[in-house]
Amino acid sequence: MKLVTAIIKPFKLDDVKIALENLGIQGLTVSEVSGFGRQHGHTEVYRGAEYTVDLVPKVRVEVLVEPQDATKVVDAMVEAARTGKIGDGKVWVTDLDTVVRVRTGERDEDAV
Amino acid sequence: MPFDIKNLNAGDTAWVLASASLVLLMTPALAFFYGGMVRVKHALAMLMQNFMAIAVVSVTWVVIGFSWAFGGTGNFLGDLHYLGLQHINDVVPTLGSAQTMPTLVFVAFQLTFAVITPALITGSTADRWKFGAFVAFVAVWSILIYAPVAHWVFNGYGWLNQSLHSSGKFFAEDFAGGTVVHINAGAAGLAMAFVLGKRRGWPRENMRGHNIPLVMLGAGLLWFGWFGFNAGSALTASNLAGVAWMNTNTATATALMGWIAVEKLRYGKCTALGAASGAVAGLVAITPAAGFVSPIGAIFIGLIAGAVCACAISLKNRFGYDDSLDVVGVHFVGGWTGTLLIGFFSTDGINSLANKGILYGGGGKYGGWNLLWHQAAAAAAVTVFSFVGTFVIAKVIGLVMQNRVTEEDEISGLDLAIHGESAYDFGPLAGSGSHYLPSAAQRESVRA
């Protein structure tokens, strides 16, 4: 099993979700995160005082897949999340040791 | 001299009672205006200080504050005639035969001004004033600073008012408290910023407000309550009250636009915080002028005050004092601006005690350039008295107890450290003890 993790712009979440549903993906986890890449933060001005906000809000999408599906899931997410502007995010894939479905105790491929 | 009930005017009495209630609402409104501008860990501490100002001054005013402000006919201080609200059926000297409401109604209306004035100071001292020291300060300050200044300006026999002296004209004009409330609180706020020192991390760290919608809500309620403040200060349900209402709204509108116009030019964007701040700056500046100028005059007073205050908030960065929420930039500078502009825009067409300003061709002992000079003298007198008095009071309190919270409490947040609460509970993780560990007894009761 592999874990595909994508950090994307928040407003692209719907597009990515639809792309994954079209591939028949059964489940995913979404969390609100903050961070920065080459885009870095932005500045806000309150009563003349400039504040640099280093961390930009992003959405992290995590999907468990079988190894042979990893490439097409990655491609679908990248395509759905792309705007072509700086700050679009990243997608990466990691190997997993074990996956267990809590309700049934099924393991690994059966649990995905 | 007892108040003759035959002089009671039901319309005046009803309007002043309603106005007192409107003005009382301004202090909770101020709590939200300020509360939204502080970081989330200090939000309740700010709200609490403002609510405490209501509680503390409500007592000191009844016991002695009113008597010192409005009792007697002295130049500098009232007497003890109304101590503990004795002789409450006697006519207030400054109103005399013009009094059309029971004395107690006048006490109530003036109480609400005495409440909000020390509350305004909390904007410059945000996030670092110890609660106990604050309570002691407000009690003492409302008696030793507010009551005398109110006597100088609001009492017709006071040395800055003089309308009941032989001339029958105002020495300096302050309709609803530009000097008594705003310059007074602004100068005190500046003094307290020096006494307490900077917030830890200012100006290096990010200290942006945690809830701008709360700030807008507070500003909106201040705007609403301010009609009681200014139109109520007519003390009659009359044309004068209507003029003051209209001037108040007009100046507030133009000050809002003046502030965001400056922002647009300097920073490229008009901000919501700027709109809220500009509205308050306009309300402050029109306060001393509300019953002395025309609505066209109010347009200019608001516009000038909004633009001036939007620039004045940068002073603290240049001079390095941490006036955290701009009490100096908005109330002190706004109060001075309105007080001085009366010298130009005052007209005697609305209020016969008033003088003609420079733009109306005023002259003589009390008009024109002399009026401007008197306005500046009154503002300067209140500034010096309030600044020095505040400094001394805070230093004396500092001998008995700590004025400033500990470093640990300031970093962890005053809400938790002083009040044992958190302002918000966002979601299951925030509520499950990420802020504090429940006592063993509470854990037991949860299990049971």
Interface residues (C-beta under 8 A of the other chain):
Chain A: E44 V45 Y46 R47 G48 A49 Y51 T52 V53
Chain B: P203 N206 M207 R208 G209 E263 R266 Y267 K269 T271 L273 G274 S277 A310 I313 S314 N317 D326 G329
